[in-house]
Amino acid sequence: MTLQRQQTDWLTSLQSLLTTVVIAIFVITFVVQAFQIPSESMENTLLIGDYLLVNKLRYGGGGIWDRVMPYRPVKRGDIIVFHYPVNPSQHFVKRVVGVPGDRIRMSKTILYVNGVAQTEPYVRHISPVHDTFRDDFPRLSTPVPDVTSKWWIQMHKLVEDGELIVPEGSYFALGDNRDESLDSRYWGFVPRENIIGTPWVIYWSLKNAAEETPGAASPSDKLFHFAYAVTHLFQITRWDRTFRLVH
């Protein structure tokens, strides 16, 4: 093989590599992004250990591309991934229950939107204890420790006749596991600009290795649980959830 041929092959390989990298960066930046579910707030729709691909093109970005791409507005019932308004470096996943202009209230765990009781087959209630703020919302009589102070002040300005009015450019989001979810009831609305996209597919799902080995090691023995996960990868994979579409 001549030196010129070697140089040509090398340049071709480099060009292919760079093209692949550019496409990968484009996809990760604009099309899909991977996330892991860290909490139980969306059970049983999403479980701890679910690995998701998030569709970042679903809602568009408010620019010129919104006119030519098949984007659509955020709707009630959509599951969204977004920057946590209190700490934007964190990512939350919740379900939208109120869009701009909606009037929201909850009574004895039942959600009412614009005066109509909602049918929510995905909602989970596991706590036998009735929480007057969590299950009957909004309540303005007594401050609640888990509610952020800024939201407590803002809420008073947006409640009318016992209903919370969702302002323009904002969304009210709740976890499906209503008894174990830190959501809009506690910190307020999700601004439109905070929304990243919507979960598309669970591409992998793992059981908690620590729960699979009770008593085998102390909870702090992360190395042990990591080794268990690696050696029992097939057993702890939730195969029935792998490649499941999220809705």
Secondary structure, 3 states (H helix, E strand, C coil): CCHHHHHHHHHHHHHHHHHHHHHHHHHHHHHEEEEECCCCCCCCCCCCCEEEEEECCCCCCCCHHHHCCCCCCCCCCCEEEEECCCCCCCEEEEEEEECCCCEEEEECCEEEECCEECCCCCCECCCCCCCCCCCCECCCCCCCCCCCHHHHHHHHHHEECCEEECCCCEEEEECCEHHHCCCHHHHCCEEHHHEEEEEEEEEEEECCHHHHCCCCCCCCCHHHHHHHHHHCHHHHECCCCCCEECC
